[in-house]
Amino acid sequence: MKKIRPYGYPLVGDMEDIMGILTRFKDIMSANINALLDKAEDPEKMIDQYLRNLEKDLGEVKAETASVMAEETRAKRELEECKQQIDKMQEYAQKALLAGNEADARAFLEKKQTYVNNQASLEQVYKVAADNAVKMRQLHDKLVKDVESLESRRDAIKAKVKAAKAQEKINKVASKGVGASSDMAAFEKMEAKADRMLDEANAMSELNKSEESTDIDALTAKYDAQPQTSAVDDELAALKASMGLQ
């Protein structure tokens, strides 16, 4: 069912909608946009979404402002028509008296009084409607400026987001470089360890060869050290044989 607006007054439901819109605008304009974007998965998309929401709200405010301004125009027109009817009844009353018809003049004046009584009410309605129109127009103009301000900040915010993403890529590449350096150092360390193990093995081999050589030398020296059969020994043996002492 269509809502009926009292003359010059916004509907209660309309005002609630407007207050909700004002709250959203206030939250966005007073908040730190960067802090809001920190919570978003894709800041670039979110800033566009914020603006789309605000522009939608602005469209609703614009429609309500136009409606309130139309109420002012209607109230003003009804007030002017009432004043015209008062002047008109006054004029006809004068004509009736000039024509010598006092009864008709009285009828016109009674009708005039009806319009006069209604005039005070219409003036009050028009005053409220005019005040509402001024306030809504001021509100509309402010919200327009707020949206324009956010639009001008959007490009700057998007530029910051792109710069941040680029820096993140650089940081990732740099972190990989640090990891590669660490891996290289570990590789070199293992290579040095392998070289040391090989050197120790070669040294042990040399020591083993040296021990084998020493044993053979000692063994040959033993036999080399056997005393040579001397002429005296030969003569002693011959003597024993001749004496039968063998």
PyMOL commands that set and color helices and strands:
alter all, ss='L'
color gray80, all
select helices_A, chain A and resi 12-30+33-38+43-98+102-224+231-242
alter helices_A, ss='H'
color red, helices_A
deselect
rebuild
show_as cartoon
